[in-house]
Amino acid sequence: MKRLLLLLASALALQSCAPPAARNTGVYLLVDTSGSYNRNIGKAEQIALYTLTRLQSSDSIAVARIDTGSFTEKDIIAKATFDDRPSTANAQKRAFASRVEKFIDQSPPAAYTDITGGLLQAIEFLNEKHPARKEILILSDMKEELAKGYVRDVPLDFTGFDVVALNVTKLRSDNFDPRLYLNRLDEWRARVEKGGGHWRVINDLDHLDGLL
Amino acid sequence: MTLSNLLTITPWPALSAAILLLLLMAALYFARGTAHQLILAAAGALARGLRVAAYSVIRAQERLAARNRVVLLAAGRESKERLVEREFARVADTVRKDLAGYPDMHRRLSESIQRIEEDQENAAEVPPEAPGWAQAVKVVANLDARNAGADILSDIHKSMVKAHAEAMDDYRKASSERHALLRRMMPDWRAILETLGHVNKSVESVIGRSQAIDRHMEEYEAIVRGEDRAVSVLSSSSIVYFFVSALVLAVATAGTAVNFTLIARPMAEMVGGTNFIGAYRTADIAALVIIMVEISMGLFLMESLRITRLFPVIGALSDKIRVRMVIITFLILLLMASIEAGLAYMREVLLLDEMATNALLRGDASASLVNSHLWITTAAQMGMGFVLPFALVFVAIPLETFVHSLRTVVGLASTAVLQALALILRLLGNGFRHLGGLACRVYDLPLFVPLWIETRLLGGNGNGHATASAAVAAEPEAWKEARS
């Protein structure tokens, strides 16, 4: 009996000393700055601010643009991992919001749309942060246009990721043939789910309650 | 072998069925005695087992009831001892207080009485002087000296009037002095009356206490004798104390929850908001630990003041160490209360900061406006943060009552459960016994034809009845065995 109690106490002590499981969230917001989508860039601020209100201490967030070549740290406009003290985290949120606002005001339109490169960068960033929950938000029409010489035919590992396409606008060509729009979304869904991720589309930005 | 195969032992299924039925009846008839014995033995074994179990449970219940009685009487005895001890302490205080003042009171009374005596002696009325002139006037009046007596009498009259006036003045002065002396006695009388009133009050108090002690002693003696009435009174008191203390503890728990809410958020600033120990946030655990430490300090304070007696070690400490302990625990509590007040203020600051940040992120300018009356809630939070630790100190009293009454209530509940269990086991035992008899009757039901034939054939010499009822007759024997 004594041995059993000793074992139980040891197990409890080990359990309490074990490194705690991660409970934080990592969010990577990709903003399409291509010519066809640049007029919607103002909505990026709305989403970024909403995301900030939902995040807590120790959560991570990054906002990056999608341009001709997006697989680079240079395209990350702002990134932060919030302090575990709530007051410091609030100050960080305010500073982050300020940086996003500045980017929205000064964002130049890009010639091409390298969504895959942005996703690769997002996966790399979030995997480095080791959050419990990984969210990639894409504010884009999801029409990828690669410049000559850019190879993006690489497998993407979305294991443990939630990929949310936001405000996927219809292009002029989609209006002529809606199958183009539907096929485009289906292709991205297939690609994300093939990589082990979970795919969602939210077009109504007034109802972002289920986003995070 | 299926039923359809069995029905093909003859070309006619009906005949096959009849043959099979006959064979079955024959088999059942010949195995009847053994089957009855088997059924009764099985039912008897089950019933016996259940009765033994019921007996054990009853024994356990009796032992538990006896233990509960002992515990209850011991608790009642201890409680009465405390009450009597307290009453004696009060009597001792009263007596000590009055006896300490008794020499002074006696001196004051003696002085007052002495003064009254002196004044009374001084106030004694002086008898008026005897008239010395009357005889002389008579003699002068009888003198035959023509008109010489009239002059003398006139002079005497004048002298007498003058002397009378002087005597009257003296008398009035003496009366005035006596009245003054009597007036001077009044405060002494009042002082004596007041002193005697105090004495009367003290004596009445002591008499009241002694009556209370007598009552407690009677109850104590009843408890010591272990009277059923005393046990019954103690049981009902324990149940009442249990529910009342549970109610107060529930209120205290709600107070603890409020206290926790006040300090949990600002604790995140101190220990971090995202650290976890197991499934719980470190900040929440830290807040809870602070509250638990406060409650512990409250317990120690109450123990040191000898209001509760949960820790005999503290109660047995010398008065000097106890007083030191009181001071130390009170200072720690004061420190904790001050920390809580600070944390409550910090909570408000953090809340405002968070509200302002969220308003900024939502683009809601109106939400970031600061209410001019916000200081009221801030002050209220700080006040609650400071007061609640001291309020939680008093949790020690209902906790002690709860712990003590819990033993009795759990004992009574366990006794009731054991009684119910014993009843169920006995009912089951009886049920199995009757089930055995019923199973024998059910066994005999399809054999009514051979049994009837047996009765008819062997009825003449009486053996048939004996054989038929052999198994049934064996039943009481089996039951005697089971009961034993």
Interface residues (C-beta under 8 A of the other chain):
Chain A: Q15 S16 P20 A21 R23 N24 L49 Y50 L52 T53 Q56 S57 S58 D84 R85 P86 S87 A89 N90 K93 R94 A97
Chain B: R265 A268 E269 G272 G273 T274 N275 F276 I277 G278 L350 D353 E354 A356 T357 N358 L360 L361 R362 G363
